[in-house]
Amino acid sequence: MDNTQTESSVAKSAIRKVSVRLVPFVALMFFINYLDRTAIGFAAPNGMNEDLALSAAQFGFASGVFFIGYIILEVPSNIALHKFGARRWLARIMVSWGIVALLFTWVQNFEQLVVLRFLLGVAEAGFFPGAILFLSLWVPAQYRGRILMLFYLAQPLTTVIGAPLAGALIQQHGIFFGLEGWRFMFMGVAIPAIVVGIIAWFYLKDKPADAKWLTSAEQVWLTDALESERKKTESTEKHVSARFAFSSGRVWMLSFIYFGFIYGLYALAFFLPTIIDGFQEQSGVTYDVFQKGLITAVPYLPAAIVMYFWSRDAGKRGLKTWHIAAPAIAGAVSIPLALFAGSPVATMAVITITACAIFAALPNFWTLPTQFLTGVAAAAGVALINTIGNLAGFSAPYITGAVHDWTGGYEVPMFIVGGFMLVSAILMIVLARSGRIRTGSAADAAPTAQETTR
């Protein structure tokens, strides 16, 4: 067997082990993370809004205020992760947000809800970009899209599994010291964050050289490939400082593209349960909490499947502009159309298209920043993109709720969502045509294992 064949065998084995040993665990962390931050969307129509006397605008504000604390500390948190190591920092973040999430069990009014949502954002700051950066530091560029796709599967599956789970927990009214069902649900989704965070401290490793589950050859190949890639980026781009990340036009353009996708994502996540309540009025059928959870999950299973095959296609062809722009256009068109579908079934079908569009684009999108960022610049740049994008996490639920209260319906809010996603598609096309982001053939997007170690 020649050296190229040996190297190919080692590369495949190393990537397979990373995919099996690290990605599912980090995806589990992401699953719990997304469930904890969106649990308020399940609680709202199932007793919380009534018990706390919340208007739609108040609920939207409480949902969105999470992102104020999150945004303030996002970049500093990711720089700290780069300094102290992902293992310690991600574990610390997870235990912190788990403790805050547990306190939602005893919230008594709107003011307390707002304070806890703000603190939850502070506690979670840095987790998502930190996880993206952590996984990017474990695999060379040609495998990154596949790894991030497997990681991102946790987000739609959070709703596929989490929505019925939340519904089942909410149904346990009074089972634990007389707690209302929605309060018990908050407790049930918070405790796993604390437990898994403690496990993460011991389970995760910061770099391939620390992983005893890799052979010596696999450790050497991953270390050499990643080091070669880092040096090549530094020599050609010279973008290794945090200062560059804040001044880069590419970073800001990617931030605005991401904003449109996240605006659509959170508009769905926070208000889909409320929209489903409207189905009951249209059809005259009453759903129990568990059934509502199942209906909420409907768009996300197809979204997970589409995301898998769309990302797989990008890996085979090489990332193309349309791998990101086309889903943005599909989402922009579909989400306003959901309001005119005419029946619950048709509405859910259109919303499913929107969910598929958003999730098809996101893993491919996150392969772009590390094309030209490395070191602390990558830590700061990825965090900045996520920070600006997540401004939509605050504005989407608040604007949607406020405009709904103003107009008496969801027509105008959903057209706003579609508009932001259309802007994302346009910006992606402009950025690609400028030549400052690499899209093209599979060979361009995915250097061979031999090339990464030259």
PEDA-V516771 format. One record per residue. RES is the residue in three letters. SS is DSSP state (A for helix, B for strand, O for the rest). NEAR is the number of other C-alpha atoms within 8 Angstrom. D_FIRST is the distance of its C-alpha to the first C-alpha in Angstrom with 1 decimal. Layout:
res	ss	near	d_first
RES	SS	NEAR	D_FIRST
RES	SS	NEAR	D_FIRST
This chain:
res	ss	near	d_first
MET	O	4	0.0
ASP	O	5	3.8
ASN	A	6	6.8
THR	A	7	8.3
GLN	A	8	6.2
THR	A	9	6.5
GLU	A	11	10.0
SER	A	10	10.8
SER	A	8	10.3
VAL	A	11	12.4
ALA	A	12	14.8
LYS	A	8	15.5
SER	A	9	16.1
ALA	A	12	18.3
ILE	A	10	20.3
ARG	A	8	20.8
LYS	A	11	22.2
VAL	A	10	24.5
SER	A	10	25.6
VAL	A	8	26.5
ARG	A	8	27.9
LEU	A	10	29.7
VAL	A	13	30.6
PRO	A	11	32.6
PHE	A	8	34.6
VAL	A	10	35.4
ALA	A	13	36.2
LEU	A	9	38.6
MET	A	12	40.2
PHE	A	12	40.7
PHE	A	12	42.1
ILE	A	12	44.7
ASN	A	11	45.4
TYR	A	10	46.1
LEU	A	12	48.1
ASP	A	11	50.3
ARG	A	8	51.1
THR	A	10	52.0
ALA	A	11	53.8
ILE	A	9	57.0
GLY	A	12	56.5
PHE	A	13	56.6
ALA	A	14	59.6
ALA	A	10	61.7
PRO	A	12	62.9
ASN	A	10	63.0
GLY	A	10	65.7
MET	A	10	64.8
ASN	A	13	66.4
GLU	A	8	69.6
ASP	A	6	69.8
LEU	A	9	69.3
ALA	O	8	71.4
LEU	O	10	68.8
SER	O	7	69.3
ALA	A	10	66.4
ALA	A	11	66.5
GLN	A	11	66.5
PHE	A	13	63.5
GLY	A	14	61.7
PHE	A	12	62.6
ALA	A	12	61.5
SER	A	14	58.2
GLY	A	14	57.6
VAL	A	13	58.9
PHE	A	15	55.7
PHE	A	13	54.0
ILE	A	12	56.5
GLY	A	14	55.4
TYR	A	17	51.8
ILE	A	14	52.0
ILE	A	8	53.9
LEU	A	11	51.3
GLU	A	14	48.0
VAL	A	14	47.0
PRO	A	9	48.2
SER	A	10	46.4
ASN	A	15	43.0
ILE	A	11	43.6
ALA	A	10	44.4
LEU	A	12	41.1
HIS	A	10	39.3
LYS	A	6	41.3
PHE	A	8	41.4
GLY	O	10	38.0
ALA	A	13	37.4
ARG	A	12	37.4
ARG	A	9	41.0
TRP	A	11	42.3
LEU	A	14	41.1
ALA	A	13	42.4
ARG	A	9	45.7
ILE	A	14	46.1
MET	A	17	45.6
VAL	A	13	48.1
SER	A	11	50.6
TRP	A	13	50.6
GLY	A	13	50.8
ILE	A	11	53.9
VAL	A	12	55.5
ALA	A	14	54.6
LEU	A	11	56.3
LEU	A	9	59.5
PHE	A	12	59.8
THR	A	11	60.9
TRP	A	6	64.3
VAL	O	8	64.9
GLN	O	7	68.6
ASN	O	8	69.2
PHE	A	11	67.9
GLU	A	6	68.1
GLN	A	9	66.0
LEU	A	12	63.4
VAL	A	11	63.1
VAL	A	8	62.7
LEU	A	12	60.0
ARG	A	12	58.1
PHE	A	14	58.2
LEU	A	11	57.1
LEU	A	15	54.2
GLY	A	15	53.0
VAL	A	12	53.3
ALA	A	12	51.3
GLU	A	13	48.5
ALA	O	14	48.3
GLY	O	15	44.8
PHE	A	11	42.9
PHE	A	8	41.5
PRO	A	12	40.4
GLY	A	14	39.2
ALA	A	11	37.0
ILE	A	10	35.7
LEU	A	11	35.0
PHE	A	10	33.5
LEU	A	12	30.9
SER	A	11	30.3
LEU	O	9	29.5
TRP	O	11	26.8
VAL	O	11	24.6
PRO	O	13	23.7
ALA	A	11	25.9
GLN	A	9	23.6
TYR	A	10	23.8
ARG	A	12	27.4
GLY	A	14	29.2
ARG	A	10	27.5
ILE	A	11	28.2
LEU	A	13	31.8
MET	A	13	32.4
LEU	A	12	31.5
PHE	A	12	33.8
TYR	A	11	36.5
LEU	A	12	36.6
ALA	A	12	38.8
GLN	A	10	41.6
PRO	A	13	42.5
LEU	A	13	41.8
THR	A	13	44.3
THR	A	13	46.9
VAL	A	14	45.6
ILE	A	9	45.7
GLY	A	10	47.9
ALA	A	14	50.8
PRO	A	15	51.6
LEU	A	10	51.0
ALA	A	13	53.5
GLY	A	14	55.8
ALA	A	10	55.6
LEU	A	12	56.3
ILE	A	16	59.2
GLN	O	9	60.8
GLN	O	10	61.1
HIS	O	12	64.3
GLY	O	9	66.2
ILE	O	7	63.7
PHE	O	7	63.2
PHE	O	5	66.5
GLY	O	7	67.9
LEU	O	10	65.4
GLU	O	10	65.4
GLY	A	13	62.3
TRP	A	13	61.0
ARG	A	13	61.4
PHE	A	15	59.5
MET	A	13	56.7
PHE	A	14	56.4
MET	A	12	56.2
GLY	A	9	53.6
VAL	A	12	51.1
ALA	A	13	51.8
ILE	A	11	51.1
PRO	A	10	47.3
ALA	A	15	46.8
ILE	A	14	48.2
VAL	A	9	46.2
VAL	A	10	42.8
GLY	A	15	43.5
ILE	A	10	44.0
ILE	A	9	40.7
ALA	A	11	38.9
TRP	A	10	40.0
PHE	A	7	37.9
TYR	A	6	35.1
LEU	O	8	33.9
LYS	O	9	31.9
ASP	O	9	32.4
LYS	O	8	28.9
PRO	A	11	25.3
ALA	A	8	25.8
ASP	A	7	28.5
ALA	O	9	26.6
LYS	O	6	26.0
TRP	O	5	24.4
LEU	O	11	21.3
THR	O	7	18.8
SER	A	6	18.8
ALA	A	8	15.5
GLU	A	12	17.1
GLN	A	13	20.3
VAL	A	9	19.0
TRP	A	12	17.2
LEU	A	14	20.4
THR	A	10	22.7
ASP	A	9	21.1
ALA	A	12	20.9
LEU	A	13	24.5
GLU	A	8	25.8
SER	A	11	24.4
GLU	A	10	26.0
ARG	A	10	29.2
LYS	A	8	29.5
LYS	A	8	29.0
THR	A	14	31.7
GLU	A	11	34.0
SER	A	7	33.7
THR	A	6	34.3
GLU	O	8	36.7
LYS	O	7	38.2
HIS	O	12	39.4
VAL	O	12	38.9
SER	O	9	42.5
ALA	A	12	44.4
ARG	A	7	47.1
PHE	A	10	44.9
ALA	A	15	44.2
PHE	A	11	48.0
SER	A	7	48.7
SER	O	8	45.8
GLY	A	6	47.0
ARG	A	8	43.6
VAL	A	14	43.9
TRP	A	10	47.4
MET	A	10	46.6
LEU	A	11	43.8
SER	A	14	46.3
PHE	A	13	48.8
ILE	A	14	46.3
TYR	A	13	45.4
PHE	A	15	49.1
GLY	A	16	49.6
PHE	A	15	46.9
ILE	A	12	48.2
TYR	A	16	51.8
GLY	A	15	50.9
LEU	A	10	48.9
TYR	A	12	51.6
ALA	A	13	54.4
LEU	A	8	52.8
ALA	A	10	51.9
PHE	A	14	55.4
PHE	A	10	57.6
LEU	A	10	56.0
PRO	A	13	57.6
THR	A	9	60.9
ILE	A	8	60.4
ILE	A	11	59.7
ASP	A	9	63.1
GLY	A	8	64.6
PHE	A	11	63.2
GLN	A	11	65.5
GLU	A	8	68.5
GLN	A	8	67.5
SER	A	7	66.8
GLY	O	7	69.3
VAL	O	7	66.6
THR	O	5	66.1
TYR	O	8	62.6
ASP	O	6	62.1
VAL	A	11	59.8
PHE	A	13	56.9
GLN	A	10	57.2
LYS	A	13	57.4
GLY	A	13	54.1
LEU	A	11	52.5
ILE	A	8	53.9
THR	A	13	52.7
ALA	A	13	49.2
VAL	A	11	49.3
PRO	A	14	48.0
TYR	A	14	45.1
LEU	A	11	43.0
PRO	A	10	42.6
ALA	A	16	42.0
ALA	A	13	39.0
ILE	A	8	37.6
VAL	A	11	38.2
MET	A	15	36.7
TYR	A	12	33.4
PHE	A	8	33.1
TRP	A	10	34.6
SER	A	14	32.1
ARG	A	9	29.2
ASP	A	9	30.5
ALA	A	12	30.7
GLY	A	12	27.1
LYS	A	7	26.1
ARG	A	10	28.7
GLY	O	15	28.8
LEU	O	13	32.0
LYS	O	11	35.1
THR	O	10	38.6
TRP	A	7	39.7
HIS	A	13	37.4
ILE	A	15	39.9
ALA	A	14	43.1
ALA	A	9	43.3
PRO	A	14	43.4
ALA	A	16	46.0
ILE	A	11	48.2
ALA	A	11	47.9
GLY	A	17	49.0
ALA	A	15	51.8
VAL	A	9	53.2
SER	A	13	52.8
ILE	A	15	54.2
PRO	A	13	57.7
LEU	A	9	57.7
ALA	A	12	57.3
LEU	A	10	61.0
PHE	A	7	62.2
ALA	O	10	60.2
GLY	O	7	63.4
SER	O	7	62.1
PRO	A	10	60.0
VAL	A	6	57.3
ALA	A	10	57.1
THR	A	13	57.1
MET	A	11	54.2
ALA	A	9	52.3
VAL	A	13	52.8
ILE	A	12	52.0
THR	A	13	48.7
ILE	A	13	47.8
THR	A	13	48.6
ALA	A	13	46.4
CYS	A	16	43.5
ALA	A	13	44.0
ILE	A	14	44.1
PHE	A	13	41.1
ALA	A	17	39.0
ALA	A	14	39.5
LEU	A	11	39.2
PRO	A	14	35.5
ASN	A	15	34.7
PHE	A	8	37.6
TRP	O	10	36.2
THR	O	12	33.1
LEU	O	10	35.4
PRO	A	12	36.9
THR	A	9	33.7
GLN	A	10	32.9
PHE	O	9	35.5
LEU	O	14	36.3
THR	O	13	34.7
GLY	A	9	36.0
VAL	A	11	39.6
ALA	A	15	40.1
ALA	A	15	37.7
ALA	A	17	39.6
ALA	A	15	42.9
GLY	A	14	42.0
VAL	A	11	40.5
ALA	A	14	43.5
LEU	A	14	45.9
ILE	A	14	44.6
ASN	A	12	44.9
THR	A	13	48.3
ILE	A	13	49.8
GLY	A	16	48.2
ASN	O	13	49.8
LEU	A	12	53.2
ALA	A	13	53.0
GLY	A	13	52.7
PHE	A	15	56.2
SER	A	10	57.8
ALA	A	14	56.5
PRO	A	16	58.2
TYR	A	15	61.3
ILE	A	10	61.9
THR	A	13	61.2
GLY	A	13	63.7
ALA	A	11	66.3
VAL	A	12	66.2
HIS	A	13	66.5
ASP	A	10	69.5
TRP	A	6	71.0
THR	A	8	70.4
GLY	O	7	70.5
GLY	O	7	67.3
TYR	O	11	63.6
GLU	A	8	63.8
VAL	A	10	64.0
PRO	A	11	61.4
MET	A	11	58.8
PHE	A	10	59.5
ILE	A	8	58.9
VAL	A	16	55.5
GLY	A	15	54.6
GLY	A	9	55.8
PHE	A	14	53.5
MET	A	16	50.5
LEU	A	13	51.5
VAL	A	10	51.7
SER	A	16	48.1
ALA	A	14	46.9
ILE	A	9	48.9
LEU	A	11	47.6
MET	A	13	44.0
ILE	A	10	44.6
VAL	A	8	46.4
LEU	A	12	43.7
ALA	A	12	40.9
ARG	A	7	43.0
SER	O	7	43.7
GLY	O	7	40.1
ARG	O	8	39.9
ILE	O	9	37.5
ARG	O	10	34.2
THR	O	11	34.1
GLY	O	10	32.4
SER	O	10	29.2
ALA	A	11	26.2
ALA	A	8	24.4
ASP	A	10	27.4
ALA	A	12	27.5
ALA	O	11	23.9
PRO	O	10	21.8
THR	O	8	18.0
ALA	A	10	16.2
GLN	A	9	15.1
GLU	A	7	18.8
THR	A	12	20.1
THR	O	9	18.6
ARG	O	5	19.6
